[in-house]
Amino acid sequence: YPAGRWLLRALRLPMGDGLVTVQYPDEKQQHAERFRYFPFLVYDGTPENLRCVACKICEQECPPKCIFIEPARDEQGRPFKAYGRPYPKTFDIDTSICMSCRICVDVCPFDAIEMDNQDELSGYDRAEGMLFRKDKLLKSADYFREIHPTEAAVVDQRLAAKAKKPASVEPPTAPPAASAPGTGASTGP
């Protein structure tokens, strides 16, 4: 575009083949770190060590209600635990109605859900192809550090601070004993 070429000349930027044109199949567009597409679940080390504890906060806060979580439970209805915490049996996100608002990421107290930057998700099946199940949503914390290094550093610091907190809390001290009658201290008005 003539105005674009004029702007490039005015800013003394190199002229290219176009301002925003990318030869798509051969070249991939580079996204900024803040680019977000659909959420994914973060795990530490192995996929069994999910950060998600199936608290369902993201499911409740999701505006289009595209997240479905079912916690893993035993026969009596008690939650199963892995690595000392409960985990989801089912975690589904219907990306056909997800609006990539990032509310699920912001409300998660365990930093278990983050936004991906993978945007090539075309398919032929509109129903099942756009329903991301837990096995498709799982990605490692290393992957998160690779695509969002600045945000991952903040999350890692927050998780390290939580890990450093003492596990035991001192019991509260006993309240001061009330003075006995006739000792000169008044207890009321």
GUDRENRO-504469 format. One record per residue (C-alpha): residue number from 1; residue in one letter; x, y, z. Coordinates in pm, whole numbers, plus 50000, padded with zeros to 5 digits. Example, Ala and Ser with C-alpha at 12.3 -4.5 7.8 and 13.67 -1.06 7.14 Angstrom:
<sites>
1|a|51230|49550|50780;
2|s|51367|49894|50714;
</sites>
This chain:
<sites>
1|y|50000|50000|50000;
2|p|50136|50344|49914;
3|a|50059|50488|50260;
4|g|50236|50194|50423;
5|r|50546|50239|50206;
6|w|50545|50609|50290;
7|l|50521|50526|50663;
8|l|50813|50282|50637;
9|r|51022|50544|50461;
10|a|50927|50809|50719;
11|l|51022|50578|51008;
12|r|51337|50465|50820;
13|l|51238|50101|50847;
14|p|51347|49848|50585;
15|m|51107|49795|50297;
16|g|50985|49438|50266;
17|d|50756|49250|50037;
18|g|50457|49380|50233;
19|l|50357|49528|50566;
20|v|50180|49229|50718;
21|t|50170|48968|50444;
22|v|50313|48632|50540;
23|q|50351|48349|50290;
24|y|50144|48126|50520;
25|p|50218|47761|50451;
26|d|50589|47827|50416;
27|e|50624|48095|50685;
28|k|50454|48106|51023;
29|q|50356|48433|51184;
30|q|50548|48505|51502;
31|h|50320|48587|51794;
32|a|50395|48825|52077;
33|e|50437|48672|52422;
34|r|50106|48821|52536;
35|f|49916|48646|52251;
36|r|49655|48405|52385;
37|y|49433|48153|52220;
38|f|49285|47862|52419;
39|p|49361|47743|52773;
40|f|49567|47437|52861;
41|l|49639|47247|53185;
42|v|49986|47270|53337;
43|y|50161|46978|53500;
44|d|50495|46959|53681;
45|g|50730|46678|53580;
46|t|50486|46406|53474;
47|p|50123|46433|53354;
48|e|50010|46261|53674;
49|n|50144|46559|53874;
50|l|49873|46801|53763;
51|r|49851|47136|53935;
52|c|49471|47122|53905;
53|v|49287|47000|54217;
54|a|48938|46998|54061;
55|c|48816|47287|54276;
56|k|48582|47395|53991;
57|i|48644|47768|54037;
58|c|48729|47811|53668;
59|e|48416|47616|53571;
60|q|48197|47844|53783;
61|e|48359|48169|53665;
62|c|48366|48087|53291;
63|p|48126|48333|53115;
64|p|48026|48102|52824;
65|k|48029|47793|53054;
66|c|48262|47597|52826;
67|i|48460|47421|53104;
68|f|48340|47092|53254;
69|i|48525|46934|53549;
70|e|48449|46610|53731;
71|p|48670|46523|54029;
72|a|48801|46168|54069;
73|r|48614|45993|54353;
74|d|48607|45648|54514;
75|e|48301|45431|54587;
76|q|48211|45632|54900;
77|g|48233|45964|54715;
78|r|48562|46073|54872;
79|p|48814|46238|54639;
80|f|49107|46032|54514;
81|k|49441|46196|54577;
82|a|49759|46193|54374;
83|y|50073|46366|54499;
84|g|49883|46458|54815;
85|r|49600|46648|54646;
86|p|49277|46570|54459;
87|y|49279|46566|54081;
88|p|49017|46588|53803;
89|k|48885|46267|53648;
90|t|48740|46471|53362;
91|f|48849|46817|53247;
92|d|48692|46930|52918;
93|i|48695|47266|52740;
94|d|48461|47322|52447;
95|t|48677|47551|52234;
96|s|48392|47609|51988;
97|i|48233|47841|52247;
98|c|48545|47951|52441;
99|m|48598|48324|52395;
100|s|48962|48324|52516;
101|c|48880|48574|52790;
102|r|49147|48440|53031;
103|i|48916|48455|53333;
104|c|48986|48088|53408;
105|v|49358|48167|53428;
106|d|49306|48467|53654;
107|v|49079|48291|53906;
108|c|49283|47969|53940;
109|p|49455|47975|54283;
110|f|49687|47687|54185;
111|d|49821|47830|53854;
112|a|49696|47512|53690;
113|i|49549|47664|53375;
114|e|49727|47895|53130;
115|m|49670|48032|52781;
116|d|49831|47871|52478;
117|n|49949|48045|52164;
118|q|49888|47757|51924;
119|d|49638|47888|51671;
120|e|49636|47628|51393;
121|l|49346|47414|51513;
122|s|49134|47360|51204;
123|g|48946|47036|51159;
124|y|48654|46873|50982;
125|d|48452|46773|51289;
126|r|48286|47069|51458;
127|a|48150|46887|51761;
128|e|48409|46638|51885;
129|g|48708|46805|51718;
130|m|48662|47126|51914;
131|l|48605|46952|52249;
132|f|48946|46943|52418;
133|r|48963|46665|52673;
134|k|49214|46639|52959;
135|d|49468|46437|52759;
136|k|49471|46702|52483;
137|l|49487|46992|52731;
138|l|49789|46863|52929;
139|k|50113|47051|52867;
140|s|50423|47070|53083;
141|a|50541|47364|53287;
142|d|50851|47368|53064;
143|y|50627|47430|52761;
144|f|50464|47719|52949;
145|r|50808|47864|53032;
146|e|50900|47839|52663;
147|i|50597|48023|52522;
148|h|50545|48279|52803;
149|p|50883|48326|52977;
150|t|50795|48651|53158;
151|e|50463|48528|53295;
152|a|50612|48186|53382;
153|a|50884|48353|53588;
154|v|50620|48533|53794;
155|v|50421|48210|53842;
156|d|50737|48018|53942;
157|q|50820|48283|54203;
158|r|50468|48265|54342;
159|l|50480|47883|54361;
160|a|50823|47894|54526;
161|a|50692|48139|54786;
162|k|50398|47907|54860;
163|a|50636|47612|54899;
164|k|50853|47805|55147;
165|k|50561|47881|55380;
166|p|50584|47678|55701;
167|a|50355|47377|55701;
168|s|50276|47397|56070;
169|v|50103|47693|56225;
170|e|50157|47777|56589;
171|p|49845|47742|56803;
172|p|49693|48069|56920;
173|t|49796|48186|57262;
174|a|49547|48161|57547;
175|p|49350|48478|57620;
176|p|49451|48668|57934;
177|a|49282|48538|58246;
178|a|49002|48749|58385;
179|s|49084|48918|58716;
180|a|48925|48778|59027;
181|p|48659|48984|59205;
182|g|48787|49207|59476;
183|t|49135|49256|59326;
184|g|49062|49612|59224;
185|a|49032|49555|58850;
186|s|48697|49633|58702;
187|t|48557|49418|58426;
188|g|48259|49624|58319;
189|p|48126|49977|58297;
</sites>
